[in-house]
């Protein structure tokens, strides 16, 4: 189950871009300012013969490099970068923990997109209607879902 002293599940852990200090907070209480200043949760790995291609992409939206861990993530990053409604792109913004099917699960979303309509989380290879993360997080927020999930 959760670590001693950790907030109730679901919760997220975020690293500050400025100080790299880690904060753990309940999912439905996480301020957008904290998440929008997040450093990527993982650093990408590179080794000879690997099946996926990690790298960085210069994003016009961010006016900085944004990391990706596969060509699929790069394609989604390109779509997000050219979408006029997207105002921020945060790669691997946090580690989320939730109880799903009576087990504690952990996941790092690919991207958090801040848009004119509110935040959108990119969970990678999960369809919104089937995504266990989407269903679980909706059940823990007052308004149904604090973020929209996207394929």
Protein Blocks (a to p, Z undefined) as FASTA:
>chain_A
ZZehiacddddddddfklopacdddfklccfklmmmcccfbdcdddehiabdcdddddfk
lopacddfbfklmmmmmmmmmmmklmbdcehkbccdddeehiacddddfbdcddfkbpcd
debjadfklmmklmmmmmmcfnopacdcdZZ
